[in-house]
Amino acid sequence: MSDPVSSASVGRFLTLADTAQVLNVPVSTALELVRTGELPAIRVGPAGAWRVERVVLESYIEAKYEEARRLSLWEQSDFANIPELSEGRILRPDTSADPDRPE
């Protein structure tokens, strides 16, 4: 079974449709990633069609895996329970049910 968007079937650059297919997202989502700058791309031709370099897309995917890995590690760490700061106040979970907490 061959991948419809394999390295052999396309050149250095992918269309937004090819990019969307690799990411398994709608073309509109791929376009939004490009427009926001999250996924670097260039405009080519008189119509200014977007093209994503294959190696840039692969780097983007690797970065997303790394982001997910780091988020998972953070959520498993003890630091995930640190109270958040908001306008100079420390926000803590409701501890009114804690009998050991001094009033």
VENSUL-V378332 format. One line per field, one symbol per residue. ss: DSSP state (H for helix, E for strand, L for the rest). phi: phi as a letter, one per 40 degrees, with the letter a starting at -180 (. if undefined). burial: # if it has 24 or more other ideal C-beta (glycine too) atoms within 12 Angstrom, else .. Layout:
ss=???
phi=???
burial=???
This chain:
ss=LLLLLLLLLLLLEELHHHHHHHHLLLHHHHHHHHHLLLLLLEEELLLLEEEEEHHHHHHHHHHHHHHHHHHHHHHHLHHHHLLEEELLEEELLLLLLLLLLLL
phi=.bccbcdccbccbbcccccccccfbcdcccccccccgcbcabbbgccgccbbcdcccccccccccccccccccccccccccccccafgbccbccbcccccccc
burial=....#.......####.###.##......##.##....#.#........#####.##..#...........................................
